[in-house]
């Protein structure tokens, strides 16, 4: 899946997450997670993000997750929405 431009989805409101995705030339996924709950849920957020990207065949991008207490399903939905905006296509997941 080719990421054409930077895109975001979500917000910084309580119980939500702001996801920013952009193309890179590193041939790898660069993941940054910012959250007040990083110690408790950081590994789970990383696993969800990488699994979602792998399932959608994303091989290289910069992904920034700014979590404010979102549940797992919201994180997946925000990643997919950001990818749809960045690739200018509809994704069936």
N, C-alpha and C positions, 0 to 999 in steps of 0.2 A: 504494500500500500504506500503510495507516494504522498507525502505531506507537502503541500504547495505553499502554505503560508502559516503564519502564527495565528492561533485561535484560542479563545477561552470559553469556558462554560462554568456556570455556578456563581456563587457570591461568597462574601466573607461574613454573612449573617450566621448567627448561632445555629448549630445543627446542619450546616451546609459545608460545601467545599468549593474552592475556586481552583479550577484546573486550567493550566496554560500549556499548550503544546506548540512546538515550532520545529521546523526542519533543521537538521545538522548534517555535516559531512563526515562525522566521526565513524560511521558504519557501526554504531552501537547506540544503545538507549542510555541517555543521561537522565537520571531520576533524582529530583530534589523534593523532600517532604518537610514541610513546616507545620507543626501542630503542637498545641499545648498538651496533647495526649501521646506524644511521640514515644515515651517510655512504655506506655501500656499497649499501644496499637500500631506502632511504627512498622514492625515486621509484617503484620497483617496487611497494612496499607500497601507496603512494598510488594507483597505477594499478589494482592489483587491487581495492582497496576500492571505489573509485569505479565501476569497471566492474561489479562485483558488485551494488552498490546500483542502478545504472542499469538493469541487466538485470532486476532485480526491481521496477522502477518505484518506487523510494523517492526521493521528491523533497525531503524535509526531515527531518533528524535530527541529533543530535549523536552522533558515532562516535569512540570513544577506543580506540586500538590500543596495547596494552602488550606489545611483542614481546620474546621471549627466544630468538630464533633459529629460529622456526618456518618450515617450508617453505611455498611458495605455496599448496598444496592445503589445508594445515591452516588457513591464514588464511581462505580462502574458506569452509571448513567451519564455522569459528567464527563468521564473520559471518552465515552462513545460520542457524545454531543460535540465535544471539542474536536475529535477526529473528523466527524462529519463536516464541520465548518472548515477545518484545515485542509481536507482533501476535496472539498466541494462535491461530495457524493453522499448517497444514502447508504447507511450500513445496516445490514441485517445481522443481529447478534443472537 
